[in-house]
């Protein structure tokens, strides 16, 4: 079996940029944004070998990986891990749209 590829959907990528830009502006430095991005990346890399470690969701094929105050919602198969969205768990859960 080949190595799974991590793919960020356009929605997930947009949310990631928003989060990283928010902290860069708020902190007047990119230091925390870089640290947070590296943590997301590291946690996602752990999914390559163990994609089922994320918590199950109401959507059968979607799992959630908790990273700090965020949840990365993703699906996986033998070839890829698709990140559908990045969710700040401090937000109203009624506004969450995974796909």
C-alpha positions in Angstrom: 0.0 0.0 0.0 1.3 3.4 -0.9 1.4 6.4 1.3 -1.9 8.3 1.7 -1.9 11.9 0.5 -3.4 14.7 2.6 -5.8 16.9 0.6 -7.3 20.1 1.9 -10.7 21.0 0.3 -11.0 24.6 -0.8 -13.3 25.3 2.2 -10.8 23.8 4.7 -8.0 25.7 3.1 -9.9 29.0 3.3 -10.7 28.3 7.0 -7.1 27.5 7.7 -5.9 30.8 6.1 -8.5 32.7 8.0 -7.4 31.2 11.4 -3.7 31.8 10.7 -4.3 35.4 9.5 -6.4 36.1 12.5 -3.7 35.1 14.9 -1.0 36.9 12.9 -3.0 40.2 13.0 -4.1 39.8 16.6 -0.6 39.0 17.9 1.2 41.3 15.5 3.5 38.4 14.7 3.3 35.2 12.6 5.1 33.2 15.3 1.9 31.6 16.8 0.3 31.1 13.4 3.4 29.1 12.3 3.3 27.1 15.5 -0.4 26.3 15.1 0.0 25.4 11.4 2.9 23.0 12.3 0.7 21.4 14.9 -2.1 20.9 12.4 0.4 19.4 9.9 1.9 17.1 12.5 -1.5 15.8 13.7 -2.6 15.2 10.1 0.6 13.3 9.4 -0.3 10.9 12.2 -3.5 10.1 10.3 -1.5 8.6 7.4 -0.7 5.5 9.4 -3.7 5.6 11.7 -6.6 7.4 9.9 -9.2 5.9 12.2 -7.9 7.7 15.3 -10.3 10.7 14.8 -13.6 10.7 16.6 -16.7 9.4 14.7 -19.3 12.0 13.7 -22.9 11.9 12.7 -21.8 11.5 9.1 -20.7 7.9 8.8 -17.6 8.4 6.7 -16.4 11.6 8.4 -14.2 11.7 11.4 -13.0 14.6 13.5 -9.4 15.2 14.8 -9.1 17.5 17.7 -6.1 19.8 17.6 -6.0 22.5 20.3 -9.3 24.4 20.1 -10.0 23.1 16.6 -11.5 20.1 15.0 -10.3 18.9 11.6 -13.1 17.0 9.9 -11.9 14.5 7.3 -12.6 11.4 5.3 -10.1 8.8 4.2 -9.6 5.9 1.9 -6.5 3.8 0.9 -5.0 6.6 -1.1 -5.9 9.9 0.5 -7.2 11.9 3.5 -9.5 14.7 2.6 -9.8 17.5 5.1 -13.3 19.0 4.6 -13.2 21.8 7.1 -11.4 23.3 10.1 -13.8 24.1 12.9 -13.1 26.3 16.0 -14.8 24.3 18.7 -15.6 27.5 20.6 -18.1 28.5 17.9 -21.8 27.8 17.9 -22.1 24.1 16.8 -25.4 24.9 15.0 -23.4 26.8 12.4 -21.1 23.8 11.6 -21.3 22.6 8.0 -18.8 19.8 7.4 -19.2 19.3 3.7 
